[in-house]
């Protein structure tokens, strides 16, 4: 008993108003925004440096929306790191978060101080996302060396200085996969092809043009790997076209001798910690949040790729800054919506909509004037000449025309809604402009 008491006395404790978990682009933006609101702020980062995934993204294309200029990933991150260090925000590096208690005490561990408790008044989750692996998509074949997630290969080349191989096939046309196809070619690594299971590229169009088309790398749509050969190291790979039921079509096989296969088959929000803290996880893999980016646990907010996988880091920054401001207001006791007043209106995915953030709205029902809400969502399938509409009480309360939508490009919609027009839920639809299906018919289709 005495030993246990001694251990507890030796555990360091800090009292911080707003604690940010994760020191990547979301965490940095949230920390600065909370600090600007006058809150004491700490960042908990498990790596040895701030910046997150941006430190290995040495290509350009970052910052066009936020800074109005083109930067590399490390340049974008460094601008925020400099501000964080100048602001007096407390930084814990090499620090792993083990647990978040119900009273917002965060248990961490690091090599320097061992176990450390950080007592927070509010928390912002900014842990980012991880790559989906070969095992998650059941690719057949042997299990030799030379099979990597594309992001891991990116770190090997850009940070560690290692080549993942000499001849590469990439499965998946996500942004990381296409960017790594170009990076490999720049380093003299032959990329034989990129195979994509969908009938369209899953990354941004600009990356398809700049990374594949400009380098003459073939892209095979509706193809997947059906065999990997090799004992100690990858020796070859075979892909084939698939039909509407995702079955390989005989006679469409293509085989290459390669020593490396990279997988760029999707990103998953990193939410084990969120779940253990009691946050409800939505269908897109991120925490369910309201319009203030507050999760289902009072005082815990989420932003960035831990909430929803973004295609542009600039929007991570905008979103995380909102979370930081709201977390600071919560910690200061000036949060705009009191818990007892919460009367949620829930958002629902309608025609051709994969998910919607926020999943619930708590301030609209009791508002006495038009209430501004910022939605973000993705479509399931590419479409042209469409209408984005919001439906409530079987009436269209918002609509706008758009030339095209792609699953790879997140849609951001900021609008003011009249409380008098809103019922128990809001349904977001993406419909083609010549669609003759009425509102009630669409709801019946979605409910079937």
Order of alpha helices (4+ residues) and beta strands (2+ residues): alpha-beta-alpha-beta-alpha-beta-beta-beta-beta-beta-beta-alpha-beta-alpha-beta-beta-beta-beta-beta-beta-beta-alpha-beta-alpha-beta-beta-beta-beta-beta-beta-beta-beta-alpha
